[in-house]
């Protein structure tokens, strides 16, 4: 066993069951994916964490790409670390990218 680094409307999930995850640098979540969805901007997950809370992840581009590339689906065990913000682009119309490390447990 080792860690290895769907399109659904986000409004189909009962938001009362989850808390929006607003991480600070180095914050982590580990738990079971309850739902993967496509929001207004990008793909996100609803994760039932080890602390007993259910979190909805942000729709940031880097995390969304990793969700798709790893093929994350319901009942997968995941570990997410927020690494902080990347370098601010020169164009003031864009914000600094949010950086994540997503791991998926595979048997």
N, C-alpha and C positions, 0 to 999 in steps of 0.2 A: 504494500500500500504506500502511496506517495501523493504529495500535492502536485498539481499541474497548473504551472502558470497558464423572439417569437412575436411576433407581432400581436399584441393585445392592447385594446384601448385602456389607458390608465383609469378611466372613469368606471370601468367594469368592476374594479376592486373596491370593497368597502373601506374607505379611508379611516373610519372610526376604529378599525382594527390595527392600524399602524401609526407609527410616529415618524416624521420626516427626520432622517439622519443628517445632522449638520456638524460634520467632524472638524476638529482642530487637527493641526499637524500631528502625525503619529497615532491618531485614534484608529482603533481596529474594531471590526465586527467579525464574529465567527458564528455561523449557524446554518440552518436549513432554509433553502429557497422555497418560499411558499407560492411565489408567482413571478413571472417575467412578463413585462409589458412594454409597449411602445407609447411613450408620452408625447406631449406636444413638441418636444425638441429631440429626444433620443430615447434609447432603450434604458430601462431601469429594472430593479428587482425589489421584491418584498421579502425580507429575510427575518425569520424567527431566530433571534440570537440566544446565546447561552444565558444571558442575563434575564431571560423571560419576556423581554419586550420584542415587538415586531416592528421592524424599521423599513421604511421606503427609502431606497438609495437615491442620490441626486442623479440627474440626467446629463452629467458632464460627459463630454466627448470621449475622453480617454477611458473612462469606466465603461461606457456604452460599447466601445470597440472591443474591449476585453470580454465583455459578456457575450457578444456575438461570436468572436473568434474561439472562445472556449466552449461554445455551444451550451451555455448554462440553461438549465431547465428546472422545473419543479422537483423538489426532493433532493437536489444536489446539495452537498455540504460545501460551503464556501468560506473563505477567509479574505477579508478586504482590509487594506491598510491605506489611509489617506496620507500621502507623502508631502502634501503642501502645495504651494503654487509654483508654477514655472516662471520663466522670465517674461516680463511684460513686453508685448510686441511694440514696435515703434509706432504703429498706427493706433492713435488714441480711441478709435472706434471699437477696438477689440480689447477684451480683458485677458489677464494672464491665465494660462490653462491650469486647471485643477488636475493634480497628478495622483493616480491610484495604482496600487498593486493588488490584483485579484488572483486568488488561487482557488482551484477546484480540487476537491478530494476525489481520487480515483483508486479503485481497488486493484 
